């Protein structure tokens, strides 16, 4: 029987960040993932300087043989409307490929990794988990994304959850193939009702195209309209196409999932932590993984719900309390929402200060720094 201090189910950024912080403190960690790494992951694929700082990434080392595209501008607008280009004097984000980024973080974590190993058995007795009949630990960290089996164990993952559904494809450009999208300037185009947006992101020799929408109703039709818009605007050559892959996640403000249970912590998409306006999941994943590790370390080998409760308080201190209702925007008439959205996206000042700096870059919030 393999004994350790924590079992992490899921090797994405949330799980690997948690494992990395625990290993740096000398704890024994086993990471299980049903996939083998490197593996593809549906995601637009960029990280902010706050993620780089929180993970103490050596960017010079990382960029050797991996995609690391500085982002210094954005092109934004409504689908079918005019667009605005916003430029910055420095890099405000970095384009990455999840197949590379996730594999790098998992290897760097220094934990024992068991790839191609789904969670097949779970039992808790006397304050200790037995996982798959062969690993024991006082704490289990659910980091397996939206469909995480540990989240289901805590009662999450029901059919009524208010999901965001997305589809995307990522393809390599052929040598000499022309694409008008600037590598340093991702393009973001919003639906009129602000319930969804699409993106085109060129990262060196790769193009990532996708569309996500709250609720996901008639998603394929929205994706088709977005693709048609890009072709008509000549933002995407006809030759650039790929097989669409799907993804689902929860927004922090509306996610009904618990964060803590007896011997259990949920992190990242398993906990439903994506930012409400942008849907970004990497920064919340990394920060929640680090906060989970901090909680486990301070619990000193104890894994009861009361011992792990500080994690919930730390998440609320970092991300705010989850509102109990739909929020102000959900009460407004749809025509008013569309009018406000059009006004914001037509204004260069509001686009920079609200849409980009606040919603997408979260420039108002310093990088997470733990003692």
C-alpha positions as CSV (number, residue, x, y, z in Angstrom):
1,X,0.0,0.0,0.0
2,X,1.4,3.4,-1.0
3,X,1.1,6.0,1.8
4,X,1.3,9.7,1.1
5,X,0.1,13.0,2.5
6,X,-2.3,13.8,-0.4
7,X,-3.7,12.3,-3.5
8,X,-4.5,14.7,-6.3
9,X,-7.0,13.5,-8.9
10,X,-6.2,15.5,-12.1
11,X,-2.9,16.6,-13.5
12,X,-3.9,19.9,-15.1
13,X,-2.8,23.4,-13.8
14,X,-4.9,23.2,-10.6
15,X,-3.6,19.7,-9.6
16,X,0.0,20.2,-10.6
17,X,0.1,23.6,-8.8
18,X,-1.1,22.0,-5.6
19,X,1.3,19.1,-6.0
20,X,4.2,21.4,-6.7
21,X,3.6,23.5,-3.5
22,X,3.2,20.4,-1.4
23,X,6.3,18.8,-2.8
24,X,8.3,22.0,-2.1
25,X,7.3,21.6,1.5
26,X,8.5,18.1,1.6
27,X,5.2,16.3,1.5
28,X,4.5,13.0,-0.3
29,X,2.0,13.4,-3.2
30,X,0.5,11.1,-5.8
31,X,-1.2,12.5,-8.8
32,X,-3.6,10.4,-10.8
33,X,-4.9,11.3,-14.3
34,X,-7.0,9.3,-16.7
35,X,-5.0,10.8,-19.6
36,X,-1.4,10.3,-20.6
37,X,0.7,13.5,-20.9
38,X,1.3,15.5,-23.0
39,X,-2.4,15.7,-24.0
40,X,-4.6,18.2,-25.8
41,X,-6.9,20.4,-23.8
42,X,-9.7,22.6,-25.1
43,X,-8.6,26.2,-24.2
44,X,-7.8,29.5,-25.9
45,X,-4.5,29.2,-24.2
46,X,-3.0,32.3,-22.6
47,X,-1.7,33.1,-19.2
48,X,-1.2,36.5,-17.4
49,X,1.9,37.7,-15.7
50,X,0.1,37.0,-12.4
51,X,0.2,33.2,-13.3
52,X,3.9,33.5,-14.2
53,X,4.6,35.1,-10.8
54,X,2.5,32.8,-8.7
55,X,4.2,29.7,-10.2
56,X,7.6,31.3,-10.2
57,X,8.0,30.3,-13.8
58,X,11.4,30.7,-15.4
59,X,10.2,32.1,-18.7
60,X,13.6,31.7,-20.4
61,X,13.6,28.1,-19.6
62,X,10.0,27.6,-20.5
63,X,10.2,29.1,-23.9
64,X,12.9,26.7,-25.0
65,X,11.1,24.4,-27.4
66,X,7.7,25.6,-26.3
67,X,5.2,28.2,-27.4
68,X,5.4,31.4,-25.3
69,X,3.8,34.3,-27.3
70,X,3.9,37.7,-25.7
71,X,0.6,39.5,-26.1
72,X,0.7,43.3,-26.3
73,X,-2.6,44.1,-27.9
74,X,-6.2,42.9,-28.4
75,X,-8.7,43.4,-31.2
76,X,-12.3,43.4,-29.8
77,X,-15.8,44.1,-30.9
78,X,-19.3,42.7,-31.4
79,X,-19.9,39.9,-33.8
80,X,-21.1,41.8,-36.9
81,X,-20.1,45.2,-35.6
82,X,-17.0,47.4,-35.7
83,X,-13.9,46.4,-33.8
84,X,-11.4,48.3,-31.7
85,X,-7.6,47.6,-31.4
86,X,-6.1,48.2,-28.0
87,X,-2.3,48.3,-27.6
88,X,-0.2,48.1,-24.5
89,X,3.4,49.2,-24.0
90,X,4.4,45.8,-22.5
91,X,3.3,42.2,-22.6
92,X,0.1,41.8,-20.6
93,X,-0.3,38.1,-21.3
94,X,1.4,35.2,-22.9
95,X,0.1,32.7,-25.4
96,X,0.8,29.0,-24.5
97,X,-0.3,25.6,-25.8
98,X,-2.0,23.5,-23.1
99,X,-0.4,20.3,-24.4
100,X,3.0,21.9,-23.5
101,X,2.1,24.0,-20.5
102,X,0.2,21.3,-18.6
103,X,2.9,18.7,-19.2
104,X,5.6,21.1,-18.1
105,X,3.9,22.0,-14.8
106,X,3.2,18.3,-14.1
107,X,6.8,17.3,-14.6
108,X,8.1,20.2,-12.6
109,X,5.8,19.4,-9.7
110,X,8.1,16.5,-8.6
111,X,5.2,14.3,-7.5
112,X,4.6,10.7,-8.3
113,X,2.4,10.8,-11.4
114,X,0.3,7.9,-12.4
115,X,-1.0,8.6,-16.0
116,X,-3.7,6.7,-17.7
117,X,-5.1,5.9,-14.3
118,X,-8.8,6.8,-13.7
119,X,-10.2,7.0,-10.2
120,X,-11.8,3.6,-9.9
121,X,-12.3,3.1,-6.1
122,X,-12.7,5.4,-3.2
123,X,-13.1,4.5,0.5
124,X,-12.7,6.6,3.7
125,X,-12.3,5.1,7.2
126,X,-10.7,6.5,10.4
127,X,-9.8,9.7,8.6
128,X,-7.9,8.1,5.8
129,X,-8.7,7.7,2.1
130,X,-8.0,4.5,0.2
131,X,-7.8,5.3,-3.5
132,X,-8.0,2.5,-6.1
133,X,-7.3,0.0,-3.3
134,X,-3.6,0.8,-3.3
135,X,-2.9,4.4,-2.1
136,X,-3.8,5.9,1.2
137,X,-3.8,9.6,2.3
138,X,-5.7,11.8,4.8
139,X,-6.6,14.3,2.0
140,X,-8.0,14.0,-1.5
141,X,-7.8,16.9,-3.9
142,X,-10.3,17.0,-6.7
143,X,-8.6,18.6,-9.7
144,X,-10.2,16.6,-12.6
145,X,-11.9,19.5,-14.3
146,X,-15.7,20.0,-14.8
147,X,-16.4,16.2,-14.8
148,X,-14.2,15.4,-11.9
149,X,-15.2,12.2,-10.1
150,X,-14.2,13.8,-6.8
151,X,-16.7,16.6,-7.4
152,X,-19.4,14.1,-8.0
153,X,-18.5,12.4,-4.7
154,X,-19.2,15.8,-3.0
155,X,-22.5,16.1,-4.7
156,X,-21.4,18.3,-7.7
157,X,-21.9,17.6,-11.3
158,X,-25.7,17.4,-11.4
159,X,-27.7,17.9,-14.6
160,X,-29.0,21.3,-13.5
161,X,-25.7,23.1,-13.2
162,X,-25.5,26.4,-15.2
163,X,-22.6,25.5,-17.5
164,X,-20.7,27.4,-20.1
165,X,-20.2,25.3,-23.2
166,X,-17.4,26.0,-25.7
167,X,-16.1,24.5,-28.9
168,X,-12.7,25.2,-30.4
169,X,-10.1,23.9,-32.8
170,X,-6.3,24.5,-32.9
171,X,-4.3,23.9,-36.1
172,X,-0.8,24.5,-37.3
173,X,-0.4,26.9,-40.2
174,X,1.2,25.5,-43.3
175,X,4.5,27.0,-44.3
176,X,3.8,30.2,-46.2
177,X,0.1,30.2,-45.3
178,X,-1.1,33.7,-44.7
179,X,-3.2,34.6,-41.6
180,X,-4.2,38.3,-40.9
181,X,-4.4,37.8,-37.2
182,X,-1.4,39.4,-35.5
183,X,0.4,36.9,-33.1
184,X,0.7,39.5,-30.4
185,X,-3.0,40.6,-30.7
186,X,-5.7,38.0,-30.0
187,X,-9.1,38.8,-31.4
188,X,-12.3,38.7,-29.2
189,X,-15.8,39.1,-30.6
190,X,-18.8,39.2,-28.4
191,X,-22.4,38.2,-28.9
192,X,-24.9,41.0,-28.8
193,X,-26.5,39.7,-25.6
194,X,-23.0,39.3,-24.0
195,X,-23.8,35.7,-23.1
196,X,-21.0,34.4,-25.3
197,X,-17.9,35.4,-27.3
198,X,-15.6,33.9,-29.8
199,X,-11.8,34.2,-30.2
200,X,-9.1,33.9,-32.8
201,X,-5.6,33.6,-31.4
202,X,-2.4,33.0,-33.4
203,X,0.5,31.7,-31.4
204,X,3.6,31.6,-33.5
205,X,2.8,28.9,-36.1
206,X,-0.5,27.8,-34.5
207,X,-4.1,29.3,-34.8
208,X,-6.7,28.7,-32.1
209,X,-10.3,29.5,-32.8
210,X,-13.3,29.0,-30.5
211,X,-16.6,30.1,-29.1
212,X,-18.1,29.8,-25.7
213,X,-21.6,30.6,-24.4
214,X,-23.4,30.6,-21.1
215,X,-26.0,27.8,-21.1
216,X,-24.7,26.4,-24.4
217,X,-28.2,26.4,-26.1
218,X,-27.8,26.0,-29.9
219,X,-24.1,26.3,-29.5
220,X,-23.3,24.8,-32.9
221,X,-25.5,27.4,-34.6
222,X,-23.6,30.2,-32.7
223,X,-20.3,28.7,-33.7
224,X,-21.3,28.4,-37.3
225,X,-22.4,32.1,-37.3
226,X,-19.1,33.1,-35.7
227,X,-17.1,31.2,-38.3
228,X,-19.1,32.8,-41.1
229,X,-18.4,36.2,-39.6
230,X,-14.6,35.5,-39.5
231,X,-14.6,34.4,-43.1
232,X,-16.6,37.4,-44.3
233,X,-14.3,39.8,-42.4
234,X,-11.3,38.0,-43.9
235,X,-9.9,37.4,-40.4
236,X,-9.6,33.6,-41.0
237,X,-8.5,32.1,-44.3
238,X,-10.8,29.4,-45.8
239,X,-7.8,27.0,-45.6
240,X,-7.6,27.3,-41.8
241,X,-10.1,24.8,-40.4
242,X,-10.1,21.9,-37.9
243,X,-12.3,19.4,-36.1
244,X,-14.2,21.2,-33.3
245,X,-13.7,19.9,-29.8
246,X,-16.1,20.6,-26.9
247,X,-15.6,21.7,-23.4
248,X,-17.8,22.7,-20.4
249,X,-17.1,24.6,-17.2
250,X,-18.8,26.6,-14.4
251,X,-18.5,30.3,-13.6
252,X,-17.5,31.1,-10.0
253,X,-20.5,33.4,-9.5
254,X,-23.1,30.8,-10.4
255,X,-21.4,27.5,-9.6
256,X,-23.3,25.5,-7.0
257,X,-20.4,23.2,-6.1
258,X,-19.0,22.8,-2.6
259,X,-15.3,23.5,-2.0
260,X,-14.6,21.4,1.1
261,X,-15.8,18.1,2.5
262,X,-14.5,15.6,5.0
263,X,-11.0,15.0,3.7
264,X,-11.7,16.6,0.4
265,X,-10.8,19.9,-1.4
266,X,-12.0,20.9,-4.9
267,X,-9.8,23.1,-7.0
268,X,-10.0,24.7,-10.5
269,X,-12.8,23.7,-12.8
270,X,-13.7,20.9,-10.5
271,X,-14.8,23.6,-8.0
272,X,-16.3,25.8,-10.6
273,X,-13.9,28.8,-10.3
274,X,-13.7,30.3,-13.8
275,X,-14.0,34.0,-14.0
276,X,-17.5,35.2,-14.7
277,X,-16.9,37.7,-17.6
278,X,-14.0,36.0,-19.5
279,X,-14.4,32.3,-18.5
280,X,-10.7,32.2,-17.8
281,X,-9.8,29.1,-15.8
282,X,-6.0,28.9,-15.7
283,X,-5.4,31.6,-13.1
284,X,-8.2,30.5,-10.8
285,X,-6.9,26.9,-11.2
286,X,-3.4,27.8,-10.3
287,X,-4.4,30.0,-7.4
288,X,-6.9,27.6,-5.9
289,X,-4.3,24.8,-6.2
290,X,-1.8,26.9,-4.2
291,X,-4.4,27.8,-1.6
292,X,-5.4,24.2,-1.3
293,X,-1.7,23.3,-0.7
294,X,-1.4,26.0,1.9
295,X,-4.5,24.7,3.7
296,X,-3.2,21.1,3.7
297,X,0.2,22.1,5.0
298,X,-1.4,24.1,7.9
299,X,-3.7,21.2,8.7
300,X,-0.5,19.2,9.6
301,X,-1.7,15.8,8.5
302,X,-5.3,16.2,9.6
303,X,-8.0,16.0,7.0
304,X,-11.4,16.6,8.7
305,X,-13.8,19.1,7.3
306,X,-13.1,21.5,10.1
307,X,-9.3,21.3,9.4
308,X,-9.9,22.1,5.7
309,X,-12.5,24.8,6.1
310,X,-9.9,27.6,6.0
311,X,-9.6,26.8,2.3
312,X,-13.2,27.9,1.6
313,X,-12.5,31.2,3.5
314,X,-9.3,31.7,1.5
315,X,-11.1,31.2,-1.8
316,X,-13.8,33.7,-0.8
317,X,-11.2,36.2,0.3
318,X,-9.5,35.8,-3.1
319,X,-12.5,35.5,-5.5
320,X,-15.3,37.0,-3.4
321,X,-18.4,35.4,-2.0
322,X,-20.7,33.6,-4.4
323,X,-23.9,35.7,-4.8
324,X,-27.1,34.0,-3.9
325,X,-29.1,35.4,-6.9
326,X,-28.7,36.1,-10.6
327,X,-27.0,39.5,-10.0
328,X,-27.8,42.9,-11.3
329,X,-27.1,42.1,-15.0
330,X,-29.5,39.1,-14.9
331,X,-32.4,41.4,-13.9
332,X,-31.9,43.8,-16.9
333,X,-34.1,43.5,-20.0
334,X,-32.2,41.9,-22.9
335,X,-32.4,45.0,-25.1
336,X,-30.8,47.1,-22.4
337,X,-28.0,44.6,-22.0
338,X,-27.4,44.6,-25.7
339,X,-27.4,48.4,-25.7
340,X,-25.0,48.7,-22.8
341,X,-22.7,46.0,-24.4
342,X,-22.6,47.8,-27.7
343,X,-21.7,51.1,-26.0
344,X,-18.9,49.5,-23.9
345,X,-17.4,47.7,-26.9
346,X,-17.6,50.8,-29.1
347,X,-15.6,52.9,-26.6
348,X,-11.9,52.6,-26.6
349,X,-11.6,53.8,-23.0
350,X,-14.2,51.4,-21.7
351,X,-12.9,48.5,-23.8
352,X,-9.4,49.0,-22.3
353,X,-10.5,49.7,-18.7
354,X,-13.5,47.4,-18.3
355,X,-13.4,44.6,-20.9
356,X,-9.7,44.0,-21.1
357,X,-8.0,45.3,-17.9
358,X,-10.8,44.2,-15.5
359,X,-12.6,41.3,-17.1
360,X,-9.9,39.6,-19.0
361,X,-6.6,40.6,-17.5
362,X,-7.7,41.2,-13.9
363,X,-5.0,43.8,-13.7
364,X,-6.6,45.3,-10.5
365,X,-5.8,42.1,-8.6
366,X,-2.1,41.5,-7.6
367,X,-0.5,38.1,-8.2
368,X,-1.1,35.6,-5.4
369,X,1.8,35.5,-3.0
370,X,1.9,33.0,-0.2
371,X,4.2,32.9,2.8
